Amino acid sequence: MANTLSGIVKDATNTPVSGRLVRAYREDTGALIGSDTSGAYAAEVAADANWADVVLALKFDSDFTDLTSSHTVTATNAVISSVQSKFGGSSAYFDGTGDYLSIPNSSDFLILWGTDSTIDFWVYPTNIAGTGTIVSMWGAAETRFFAVWVDNGKIVLNYSTNGISWYQKISSDAAIAGDVWSHVEISYASGTLRIFVNGVSVFSGTMSGTDTCNQPLIIGGTGNNGGTPTYPFAGYIDDFRITKGLARHTAEFAEPTTEFATAGSAGSVLGSFAIDTGSVTTECTLVFSGESTYNSLVISGVTPVTT
Ligand SMILES: [Ca+2]
């Protein structure tokens, strides 16, 4: 069990302060054990209780990083844009000509059949006419799996259960409008596929079969065997997520009012520090950086060294 010295750095007026370097030395040998800088206040961030089921999480806030750290996203022409954002100040922008994201093939994306799963995202089309692809795993004959389109305002899920022949599930309403954000969730639970737009049900029907696919996951176009994806999307996508092992909703719901949660964090109080003392359990001396300046600092709430 790790041992920790923790506490709160305060100034001469007994006010917690951040940015103060604290060092801990062994009392017996004087050896440096470790150091930490007192921190700023950070609010607790609630975790997604089903975070372990999330296989792809893209917020597009500063880059294309998959927040699950599971997959590498390569952007071709698509960019992070602050022109439009549902959450976090920016989103992914696709201009409709040769813009897409590619993620190497993975069994993580073998969803929709046999395992409860969810694809959800926010979409802001700048051209609502025609067909724009949100996400696909789709190659030539025998490598087709699924492709989600915004097609003249409707959500279309193309799918194949043998990689060759393919079918469509189409939303009942042309609920996706141009130049406005809409939330889309496609969930699969126990043989039933559901599509929700802004939390409202626009499709529910049975779906069965099994399939595999060796194609990359493409966001912004329908896969084309390594060539430029077809049916390109024009507009913005934000908060894109794939969850495998869970249908997030099987009934209508209120559309999200905040960005999706991830692993969460415990938060911290102003001025707090924590020094890992490892296996050292001897008494320690705490020293602040710039002692002449910070001699008046005091420590409160120091946790005694424990084993
Ligand atoms: Ca964002």
Boltz pocket constraint, residues with backbone or C-beta under 6 A from the ligand:
constraints:
  - pocket:
      binder: B
      contacts: [[A, 59], [A, 60], [A, 61], [A, 85], [A, 86], [A, 87], [A, 88], [A, 89], [A, 90], [A, 91], [A, 238], [A, 239]]
      max_distance: 6.0
